[in-house]
Amino acid sequence: RVVISTAGRKTCVIDIRMMGTGNSNNDDTHNTENHNASSSTNTKAYAKLVLERESSLKYQTRTVKFLPDATGFAVGSIEGRVALEFLEDLKVPSNGRKKYAFKCHRIGDTVYPVNAITFHPKYHTFATGGCDGTISTWDGLHKKKLATLPKFSTSIAALAFNHNGSELAIASSYTFEEGDRDHPRDEIFVRSMLDVECRPKLGS
């Protein structure tokens, strides 16, 4: 499954695991006559919309990511908020967790969009990057901030942990939130992450 968000604040979950031949439709039965491994060129992948619902956040979505256990997803909006939502609609157990949202990427009264969310592959904590040029790490299960990294010269456009979470790739790139103007050059950084910046705050 994949999750996408729209400009109209809709969040959609699409099942891309359906494989078959012939015309694309929502019927789970496909004509498999004369189909074998040598006729793979006739195989088509079908995508089926299995969930469409309005975001719990009031303003336009900028980023969305599945939780590592695929029980829900994290959504970041242009209003400096992140929400964790779950998939009870699809009968996916949330293990007692309830959806919630929190404020982030704000300086005084100025609110910045959340452009990027990425999950740690080992701890399942996550990092957010915003138009304020900052990156914060969060323990979503215990609803705690873990760390804020030193500020970058311009917006954080994208983030990704490496395979074991020891490094974070950071795209620092102006995202035109203030219109067309002079801005620092686009850069990509790879930062070594301390364990304390990513490890959940157990018992807190």
N, C-alpha and C positions, 0 to 999 in steps of 0.2 A: 504494500500500500504506500501511497504518497499523499502528502498533505500540502495544499496550496491555499493561498489567501487572495482575495480579490480587492479591487479598489472600493467596492461597495460594502466592505466589512463582512463579507461572507468567508467562512472557512469551509473548505471542501476536502473530503477524504475520497481518494480514487483507488479502486482495486485494479492493479495492472497485472494480476497473476493469472487471469483467464486466458487460456491459449486454445486455439482451434483453427478450423479452416472455413472457407466460404465467406459469406457476408457477415459483417459486424452487426451484432444485435445483442440484446440482453438475455437471450435464451441460453441456458446452460448446456443444451444439447446441440452438438455439432456433427456434421456429416464427416465421418472418418473413413469412408469407403476408399480403398486404394491408397490410403495414406500410410506412409512408412518413413523410415529415417532418410531414405534417398530422395523424398519429395519435400524436404524441409523448406524449399522455396515457396511452397504453397501455404506455409504456416503463418498465421497472423496473430498478433497480440491485440487483445481487446481491453479497453479501459472502461470500467464501470463506476459511475458515481454512486458511492454507498452512503455518503453523508454530506449534507449541506446545511449549515446553520450560521446564524449571526454571531459575530465575535462578542464576547462578554465585555470587551473594551469599547468605549464610546467613540473613539476616533480611528482613523484609517490604519490598517495594519501595515507594518513595514517589513516584518520578518516572522516566520513561523517554522518551528522544528518539532519533530516527533520526540517524545521522551524516549530515553534509551530502552525502556521495557515496552514501548509501543502501546501503553495504556492511555496515552493522551498526548498533548502537545503544549509547547510554550509559544506564546504570541507576544510580539513586541509592537508597540504602536508609535505614531508620531507624537503622542502626548506624553512621552516619557513614562510609560507604564509597561509592565510585563504581566501577563496572566498565564496561569497554568490551568488547563482545562482537560477534562477526561472524557472517555468515549463510552459512557453508559448507554448512549443511544444505539451503539453497535453491540451491546451486551458484553463489552470488555470490562472485566472486573477492575475497579480502581483501588482495591485493597483498603477501603475505608477513607481514602483521600477525597477531599472536596476541592472544587475549583476555588481559586483565589487570585487576587491581583495585588501588585505593589508598585509604588512610585520609585523611579530611578532616573539617572541622567538629568539632574536638575542642579542649577547653580543659582541660589537665591530664588528670585521669582521667575527666572528664565527656565523654560521647559524645552528639552531637546529630544528629537526622535531617537528611538532605539532601532538601530540599523541591522544588528547582527546578534545572533544567539548561537552558541555552540556548546555541546555537552562533553564533559570529561569522560573518556572511555573506561576509566577504572572506577572513579568515585561517583559518577553520574551527577555530580554538581555541574554548574554551567557558568559560562561567561557571557556577558553582554557588552556590546560596543555601541556608542552613541555619537550623535553629532556634536557633543561637547568635547570630543577627542579623548574620552576616558573609557577604560575597560574595568568592569567590576566582575568579581566572581561571587557566586551565590550557592547556598545550600538550600535547594528548593524544598526538600523534605522537612527540614526544621525551620524554614522561613528565616534564614539568617544570611546577612552579608558576610563574606569571607575576607575579601580584600579589594582594594582599588589600586590599580597600577598607575605609575606616573603618567601624566597627561601627554598626549601627542599633539603635534602642531595643527592638525585639522581633524575632520570627522573620521570615525572608524567605520569603514564601509563593509568589511567582512572579517570573519574570524574562523579559525579551524585548529583544533588540537591535533597533534600527531597521534600515532597508533597507541602509544602508552600514556599520553597526557603529560609528558615531560616538557614538551615545547608547544608554544602557541604561535601560529602564523597570523599576522595582523596586517590587514590592508588599510593604510592610512590614506584617505582620498576624499577630497571635498565632494559632497553630495548635493550641492546647489540648494541647500535649505535657505540660503539668503540670496538666491538669484545669481546671476552672472557677475562675478567680481574676481579680482586678483586673489589668488590663493596659493598656499604651499604646493609643491610638486607632489604627485602621487608616489607613494613609497610602500614597499612591503618589508616587514620586519619579522624575524623569528626570535621569540623570547623564550629563554629557559624559565620554566615555572617552578617555584618552590612548592614543596608538598603542602606546607601550611596554607598556601594560597588557594588550594584546590580540595583539600581533605575536609569532609563534613565535620561539623562541630558536634561530635557525639556527646550526649549527656548534657547539652546546653539547652 
